[in-house]
Amino acid sequence: MVYRMLILDIDGTLLRSNFRLDRETREAIDYVKKKGVYVTLASGRNFPSTKKIAKALKLDGYLISQNGGFIASSVDEPYFESHLSREDTYRIVSILENYNCHIRLVHERFSVGNQVQQKSQLVAKVTLGAGDPLFYPVTFTESLSNHVLEKEVTPSKIDIQFFEERERRSAEQHLKARFANFEYTSSTKCNFEITAPNVTKANALRLLGLKLDVAPEEMVAVGDSHNDREMIEMAGLGVAMGNAPEDVKKAANWITRTNDQLGVPYMIKEVFRKQLRVGLY
């Protein structure tokens, strides 16, 4: 099989646990690009943060961000975008405000979150994380539901971080009973993320494949989290990181090393070293 597209998750996959990008990873991506393979990113991060990583890797094509809610090479010219309605966003946030959690409404141009009163370093991590570049406006408000109505906020994704697993399970069950058709996934133990119905990384990848005339069996998809599982299952070669949960590993065709052990460059060299440049077959 000739693989024509490589899709990479960012956090836990491309980046080390300290959010650094290794020189070996940059070199491996340059190597596979020279073989004519289209390389893109598929991330839960907002678009500006995803674009920042892409720029560091010299990727100027389409990117999948916000768990599939936004596909673009430029924020001003999206190929695909999906936003929750103001009404649905308000109803979801109103439910979540009854729980002890941090809520983040993620848009391609900004994000807004609730203020959480906790004496914990965890709050600093969830309120201003690695996916928040300084040029991306981040606002915090005491009443997020009121803010949604007043500012007519329509996010692509709602990201919720909990401080207790019990609270997370209760909130997720509550929301799924009311919004059963929405997409729910997670990237860390005590969080879950909500996107509109049928908005996933995998479905975004299907749309991008149609745009670029690349079939799923010609794709290699690499990830480490539950929100990567469906695209790993869909791709011709689905690769799980060594640091991925067991159910994600079971969905994969191939398991590489961890993100702290140069798992991406190792996988690229092993999978693509015998492949000729695309177009020479």
N, C-alpha and C positions, 0 to 999 in steps of 0.2 A: 504494500500500500504506500502511495505517495501522499505524505501529509503536507497540505498547503496552508494551513493556518495553525498558529500556536496561541492559545488563550491562557493568560496567567492571572490568578488572583494576586492581590498585593500583600495584605497583612497576614503573616503566618506562612506566606508562600515566597514571594519575591524578597521580602524584607526579613532581616534577622529579628529576633525578639526585642532588640534595642532599636528597631526601626531603621537600621542602617542598610544601605544597598552595597553589596560586595562588588569589588572590581571583577571578580570571576563571573559574577552574574551579568554584568554589563558586557563583558567579552563574549560570553556564551550567546547572548541575544544578538550581538553583532554578527557572530558566526552563523546563526541560523537565518538571519536576514539576508546574508550574502548568498544563501542557498535559494533565495526567492520565496521564502516562507513569510506570509503575512502575520505579523505579531501584534497582538492587542491585549488589553487589560480588561478584566471583568471584576469589578469591585463593589463593595457596599459603600465605599467612600463617596463623598460628594464629587461632582465633576471637576471643580478647580483642583482639588487635592489629587484626584486620579490623573489629571492633566499634568500636574507638577511631576509626578513619578514618570509619566510617559516622556516628558521633556528630558528628564535625566537619562532616559534610555534611548533617546533620539527616535521616538515613535511619534509620527505625525498623522497617523490614520485615525479611523474611528475607534472610540473607546466606549466601553459599557460601564456605567457608574450607577450608584444609588440602587444596587441590587436589580439592575435591569430597567429601572425607571427612566433612564436617560442614555441615549446613544448619540454620540456626536464626535466630530473632530474639533469643533469650535462651539463654545457655549451659545453663540448667536445663530448657529445654523444646525439645529438638531436634526438627525435623521429620524429619530423616534423619541417621544417624550410622553410620560404618563404621570398625571397628578391626581391625588385624591381630591374629591370635591371639598369645598369648605364645610358643607353640612356633615359629611362623613367624618372629616377631620375633627370637627367640633364634638360629635357624639363619641368618637373614640377617646379623645382627650378628656372629656367629661367623666368617662368611666375610669380612666387611668388615674385621674386626680384623687380618687378614693384610696389609692394604694401608695405605699412608700417607695417611690421610684423616681428616677430622672427620665424625663421625656424629651426627646429631641426631634423636631420636625425638620426634615432635611429637604432642601430645595437646591437646584443647581446654582443658584445665585446667592443663597444665604441659608442660615439655619437659625432656629429659635427654640429655646428650651425653658423649662420651668426652673425656679430656684429651689434647691434642695438644702435643708438645714440638717447637716450631718457633720460630726467631728471625726472625719475620716479622710485619709489620703485618697480613698476610692472616689470620693466626690470630685476631686481635682481631675482625676483621670477621665471620668465620664462627662464632666461639664466642658472640658477643653482638651480634647484628645489629639492624637497624632494626625488625624484627618482634618484638622482645622488650620489651614494656612492663614497667615496674618491678613492676606488680601481678601479673605472670605468673611463677610460680616456674620458675626455670631452674637445673638441677643438673648438675654435671659429676662424673664418676666415673672411676677408673682402669681398672676392668674393667666395661665396659658390658654385656657378655653376662651376667656374674654378677648385675649389678644387675637385668636383665630378669627373671631367674629368681627372685631374692629378693623383688622388689617387684611381680612379676606385671604388668609394664608392657605395655600393649596400645595402641600409638599408632595414629593415623589415617594418619600419613605418616612415612616415613623420608627424611630429607634428608641427602645425603652430599656433602661438598665435598672435592675433591682438589687437590693441589698440582702435579700433572703430568698432562697429557692422556693419556699412555701408561698411567698407573695407572688413570685413569678408564675407559678403553676396556677394559682387562683385567678390572677388577672388574665392569663392566656385563655383559660377555660371560659371565663366570663365573656371575653371578646369574641371567641369563636362561636359561642352560642348566639351572639347578636350579629356577627359579621362573618358568617360561615364561608362565604365565597372569596374572602380576601386571602392573600398569601402571607403565611407566617413562617419565619425561619429564624435561625439564631447563629451567631458567630462566636459568642462566648457563653460560659456556663449560666450566668444569671441575667441574660438579656434575651429579648426577641425583637424582631423587626417586622414591620407590616408594610406591604405594598398592595396596590390595587389588584383585583382578580386577574390572574394569568400574567402578572408582571414578575418575572423571575430572571435570573441570569441566563438560564437555559433558553427561555423563549426569546430573550434579547439576542442571544447567539444565533438562534434560528433565523431571526430577521436579518441580522448582519450577514449570515451565510447566503441568504437569498440576494441581498444587495451586492455581494462580492462574487456571487456564483461559486460558492464553496459548499459542498455537501457535508453533512455532519460526519460521515465516515472519513472525510479528509481533514478532520480537526483533531488536535491534541489539546485537551483541557486539563489544567493543573490547579488544584486547590487544596485547602486544609480544613474547611469548615462545613457545617450543615448546609449553609446557603450555596455551597459549591457542588453538593452531591448530585443534583439533577443534571447539571452540565457535564459532570464527570461521567455519569451514566449515558448521556446522549452522544458524547464524542466518539469518534472512531477509536481513539486511544484516550481513556480517562486515567489520569495520574493523581494519586493522593500523596500528600506530603507525609513523611515519617512521623510528624507531630499531629496528624489528623486523628479525629476520633475513630473508633473501631468501625462504626457503621459506614463512615465515609470511605475507609480503607476497603471494606467489603464491596463497595459499589465500584471500585476502581479496577482497571485492567493491570495496572502497574503501580507499585509503591516505591517512591524515591526516598532519599535521605531527608532529614529534618531541615527546616529553614535555617537552623544554626550550623548545619553541616553541609552547606552548599548544595542543597537538594535540587534546586532548579538547574544550575549549570551541569551537575552530574547527569540529570535526566536528559538534558538537551544533547550532550555529547553521546550518550548511549543510544538515544533514539534516532538522531539525525546524522550521525557520522558516516553512515553508508548511503545516505540518500543523495542523489545527484541534485543539481540545481533544478528547481521547478521549471518545466518547459523543455528539458532535455530528454524527457522520456518519449 
